[in-house]
Amino acid sequence: MKILLAYQSGLPHRDDPYISLVPTGLCYLHACLREAGHDSTLANFSAWPTASIKQEILRIQPDFIGISQWTHNRHCSLELARTCRDLLPDSTIVMGGGHATFCYEDILHEGSPVDIVVLGEGEATLLELAARGAAKTERQNIAGVAFRHNGTITVTPARKNLEELDRLPLPARHLDRSIGFDLELQSEFIVTTRGCPSACFFCSSPDFWGKRVRFRSPQAIIEEIKYIRQTFGLIYFSIRDDTFTADRRRVLEFCSLLQKQEVNILWNCQSRVNAIDEELVMAMKRAGCECIQLGVESGSPRILKQLGKTIVPSQIENACTLIRDVGINLSIYLISDVPGETGEDIQQTVELIRHIHPDDGYVSPLAYYPGTRLYKDAVTSGKITSAIFTESRQSALYVASKSGQPSAKLLKELTKSRLNNPERFKDQKKRLGYYYATNVIAGEWYRQQGEYDKAEEELREITTVQPGNPWGWFLLGDLYSERGRIKKAKEYYGKVLSIVPQHGPSKSAQ
């Protein structure tokens, strides 16, 4: 049976290389199908015109089509399903993902092009559907699905989540059977957990993954990183867990393995202010972590409580100080336009930004998403109806009827919050000793200030202490290229390729 797994981002984001990336979960589904022997193709149709999408679907002629639906692409995913139904009327069309799980009734309306909605975690469910050929007579015996039959929607019992995430195949091993992909960019983003230990009112993660966090082992994560490094030449990774540091012993072991095996990557992750400590952050820095992103949301205790955050500003300040003192870049997430937010609340957030000095940050107006307590409470109280996601064509449905001013104020504050004190790099080296992440961050800071000699000094220390570390050579190549010394830059890029032969930027510069 031929299977097509497809994704298309919402129209406003199709030219954004990051937002239009395929959800990691769909890549896992593809890997599971391939390893089970199915003829599966993974497609990212985000940047494709409709005519090209139709041509590709007719070329593949899939019997079974899986489409990933999230809130921002809820309308175009249904339009894609309709296109598939018109072109291949006998195919089985399945939809899954965060939005589909909570809004299956909206999808399975009378005359819907979608046959089945997979609810929640999808690997085992999709494998069973594919193995059975999705026969209509057997759907009621498959756990974790919803479908329409005889004019009504049937929901089967929930499927138990996978216990051992290490048993899942690595998505990167199967990306060769894909279309519309930037393989290097897609492979940069990895996940090592499922679930979140918190239950913020604006997030649907607990309802989608369950209350308990499940973890991949440090050994499995290292195996994935080393495979991607060898195959696609990546030396920078972004770990997209809700809270990467939820199990500190696992993170400490992961960091130890990175060092012992001299993987020599840089990476970033997301955490919570109450899920880090000094020992942990220092270990992460030594293992190449260059940025930690924290869900700060607000500097107002009242607003934090209203959002379901079980933290207070003093915890935020302590965590941010810890990250800055160790010498990891600090990035924060903020939420604006919260109902009832006053000028005093906003000013408290401004003062927090000024105190913690983040290197960058993101401001998002508070939005409704299905599966969140925020959404459920709003429907129950009558503030909104459950039809908002079908009636509105907006990719995001913000809680505030008018937004913008608080976001603009916070964004302006973020742009001028960075520290300009190079003495901190000396303090970090004195405290931790030599670790290449310090030199990389310092070298890039000096380069941005136009202090090229100091930048070169930092980067040359990496090549002296760790000649097998690609980062010193690569950033020296960039530095010399920026200064117009192309021949010398190519020499350094060549050094990178002797260590990581598939490194894309160095290959392009040769």
Secondary structure, 3 states (H helix, E strand, C coil): CEEEEEECCCHHHCCCCCCCCCCHHHHHHHHHHHHCCCEEEEEECCCCCHHHHHHHHHHHCCCEEEEECCHHHHHHHHHHHHHHHHHCCCCEEEEECHHHHHCHHHHCCCCCCCCEEECCCCHHHHHHHHHHCCCHHHHHHCCCEEEEECCEEEECCCCCCCCCHHHCCCHHHHCCCEECCCHHHHHCEECCEECCCCCCCCCCHHHHHCCCCEECCHHHHHHHHHHHHHHHCCCEEEECCCCHHHCHHHHHHHHHHHHHCCCCCEEEEEECCCCCCHHHHHHHHHCCEEEEEEEEECCCHHHHHHCCCCCCHHHHHHHHHHHHHHCCEEEEEEEECCCCCCHHHHHHHHHHHHHHCCCEEEEEECEECCCCHHHHHHHHHCCCCCCHHHHCCCCCEECCCCCCHHHHHHHHHHHCCCCCCCHHHHHHHHHHCCCHHHHHHHHHHHHHCCCHHHHHHHHHHHHHHCCCCHHHHHHHHHHHHHCCCHHHHHHHHHHHHHHCCCCHHHHHHC
